[in-house]
Amino acid sequence: MIHKEILEDLLKDASCMNDGSCNGGNWCILRELIPYIQIDDRMAEQMILIYDYKFMESKRLGFDIGKERAFMEFIQKYGKKFAESYSDGKKNGELFEAVFGVKKEHNEEDIRRHIANN
């Protein structure tokens, strides 16, 4: 099961956090449901990195590469690096940098803007 600290770290860029609707104890569907879908910290971190990869590669190529391609390419290109880099409690930004070799410069709002413009 995902730990509260990891969930909060992963949600920090979520649009509901940025607009304040999840802050101050307000109800948030992600915060409420994720702990109950039997996803552990490692899988949650990997899913976010695949989401990041999809955004970066789609932006670089100028078209949406799709979820399936993003998943397959991430596993092929970065799966081993993820396995070597992952450790319990490592923050998403640190893991992103360890896997991709660069600091994370985008957030969920950047991803949503990119999707809206394409």
C-alpha contacts under 8 A as a table, 3 or more apart, distances in Angstrom:
res1	aa1	res2	aa2	distance
1	M	35	P	6.38
1	M	36	Y	7.77
1	M	38	Q	5.47
1	M	39	I	5.48
1	M	40	D	4.42
1	M	41	D	6.95
2	I	6	I	6.81
2	I	7	L	6.64
2	I	34	I	7.78
2	I	35	P	5.88
2	I	38	Q	7.63
2	I	39	I	5.96
2	I	40	D	4.38
2	I	41	D	4.72
2	I	44	A	7.60
3	H	6	I	5.42
3	H	7	L	6.29
3	H	35	P	7.94
3	H	40	D	7.67
3	H	41	D	6.55
4	K	7	L	5.08
4	K	8	E	6.10
5	E	8	E	5.20
5	E	9	D	6.17
6	I	9	D	5.04
6	I	10	L	6.17
6	I	41	D	6.49
6	I	89	G	7.02
6	I	91	K	7.27
7	L	10	L	5.16
7	L	11	L	6.12
7	L	31	R	7.42
7	L	41	D	7.93
8	E	11	L	5.06
8	E	12	K	6.12
9	D	12	K	5.39
9	D	91	K	6.78
9	D	92	N	6.86
10	L	13	D	7.06
10	L	14	A	7.90
10	L	45	E	7.66
10	L	48	I	7.65
10	L	92	N	6.73
11	L	14	A	5.09
11	L	17	M	7.20
11	L	31	R	7.97
12	K	17	M	6.28
12	K	18	N	7.96
13	D	17	M	6.68
13	D	18	N	6.90
13	D	107	N	5.67
13	D	108	E	5.60
13	D	109	E	7.72
14	A	17	M	5.37
14	A	18	N	6.56
14	A	107	N	7.93
14	A	108	E	5.77
14	A	109	E	7.72
15	S	18	N	4.95
15	S	19	D	6.19
15	S	108	E	6.47
15	S	109	E	6.41
16	C	19	D	5.39
16	C	20	G	6.10
16	C	21	S	5.26
16	C	22	C	5.43
16	C	28	C	7.76
17	M	20	G	5.16
17	M	21	S	6.31
17	M	22	C	5.25
17	M	23	N	6.13
18	N	21	S	7.84
19	D	22	C	7.93
20	G	23	N	5.07
20	G	24	G	7.86
21	S	26	N	6.35
21	S	27	W	7.94
21	S	28	C	7.73
22	C	25	G	6.69
22	C	26	N	4.97
22	C	27	W	6.16
22	C	28	C	5.45
23	N	26	N	5.82
27	W	31	R	7.91
27	W	32	E	7.56
28	C	31	R	5.32
28	C	32	E	6.09
29	I	32	E	5.04
29	I	33	L	5.88
30	L	33	L	5.35
30	L	34	I	5.70
31	R	34	I	6.00
31	R	35	P	7.34
32	E	35	P	6.79
32	E	36	Y	7.81
33	L	36	Y	5.46
33	L	37	I	6.68
34	I	37	I	5.52
34	I	38	Q	7.73
34	I	39	I	7.26
35	P	38	Q	6.64
35	P	39	I	7.12
36	Y	39	I	7.77
39	I	43	M	6.23
39	I	44	A	6.43
40	D	43	M	5.49
40	D	44	A	6.21
41	D	44	A	5.17
41	D	45	E	6.12
41	D	88	D	7.56
42	R	45	E	5.23
42	R	46	Q	6.20
42	R	86	Y	7.40
42	R	88	D	7.65
43	M	46	Q	5.07
43	M	47	M	6.07
44	A	47	M	5.13
44	A	48	I	6.32
45	E	48	I	5.25
45	E	49	L	6.31
45	E	92	N	6.72
46	Q	49	L	5.07
46	Q	50	I	6.20
46	Q	82	F	7.63
47	M	50	I	5.09
47	M	51	Y	6.22
48	I	51	Y	4.93
48	I	52	D	6.16
49	L	52	D	4.86
49	L	53	Y	6.03
49	L	96	F	6.76
50	I	53	Y	4.91
50	I	54	K	6.12
50	I	70	A	6.41
50	I	71	F	6.08
50	I	74	F	6.17
51	Y	54	K	5.14
51	Y	55	F	6.39
51	Y	70	A	7.71
52	D	55	F	5.17
52	D	56	M	6.20
53	Y	56	M	5.15
53	Y	57	E	5.93
53	Y	70	A	6.63
53	Y	74	F	6.89
54	K	57	E	5.40
54	K	58	S	5.84
54	K	64	D	7.68
54	K	65	I	6.67
54	K	66	G	7.15
54	K	67	K	7.06
54	K	70	A	5.09
55	F	58	S	5.23
55	F	59	K	6.01
55	F	64	D	7.89
55	F	111	I	6.34
56	M	59	K	5.19
56	M	60	R	6.10
57	E	60	R	4.99
57	E	61	L	6.10
57	E	65	I	7.26
58	S	61	L	5.22
58	S	62	G	5.74
58	S	63	F	5.12
58	S	64	D	4.74
58	S	65	I	5.45
59	K	62	G	5.11
59	K	63	F	6.65
59	K	64	D	7.60
59	K	114	H	7.51
63	F	118	N	7.30
65	I	69	R	6.12
65	I	70	A	6.51
66	G	69	R	5.64
66	G	70	A	6.17
67	K	70	A	5.08
67	K	71	F	6.05
68	E	71	F	5.16
68	E	72	M	6.23
69	R	72	M	5.18
69	R	73	E	5.92
70	A	73	E	5.29
70	A	74	F	5.87
71	F	74	F	5.26
71	F	75	I	6.22
72	M	75	I	5.27
72	M	76	Q	6.16
73	E	76	Q	5.03
73	E	77	K	5.79
73	E	78	Y	7.83
74	F	77	K	5.23
74	F	78	Y	5.19
74	F	79	G	6.32
75	I	78	Y	5.50
75	I	79	G	4.24
75	I	80	K	7.68
76	Q	79	G	5.96
77	K	80	K	7.74
78	Y	81	K	5.15
78	Y	82	F	5.97
78	Y	99	V	6.64
78	Y	100	F	7.73
79	G	82	F	5.10
79	G	83	A	6.22
80	K	83	A	5.08
80	K	84	E	6.21
81	K	84	E	5.09
81	K	85	S	5.92
81	K	98	A	7.82
81	K	99	V	5.59
82	F	85	S	5.04
82	F	86	Y	5.76
82	F	95	L	7.84
82	F	98	A	7.91
82	F	99	V	5.65
83	A	86	Y	5.58
85	S	95	L	6.67
85	S	98	A	6.15
85	S	99	V	6.68
86	Y	90	K	7.09
86	Y	95	L	6.66
87	S	90	K	5.73
90	K	94	E	6.55
90	K	95	L	6.50
91	K	94	E	5.39
91	K	95	L	6.29
92	N	95	L	5.02
92	N	96	F	5.94
93	G	96	F	5.03
93	G	97	E	6.25
93	G	103	K	7.14
93	G	104	K	6.22
94	E	97	E	5.23
94	E	98	A	6.18
95	L	98	A	4.99
95	L	99	V	6.07
96	F	99	V	5.29
96	F	100	F	5.87
96	F	101	G	7.57
96	F	102	V	7.47
96	F	103	K	6.99
96	F	104	K	6.46
97	E	100	F	5.38
97	E	101	G	4.88
97	E	102	V	4.87
97	E	103	K	5.03
97	E	104	K	6.70
98	A	101	G	5.50
98	A	102	V	7.65
106	H	109	E	7.93
106	H	110	D	5.84
106	H	111	I	7.37
107	N	110	D	5.38
107	N	111	I	6.57
108	E	111	I	5.01
108	E	112	R	6.19
109	E	112	R	5.08
109	E	113	R	6.12
110	D	113	R	5.15
110	D	114	H	6.17
111	I	114	H	5.13
111	I	115	I	6.26
112	R	115	I	5.12
112	R	116	A	6.16
113	R	116	A	5.09
113	R	117	N	6.26
114	H	117	N	5.24
114	H	118	N	6.42
115	I	118	N	5.35
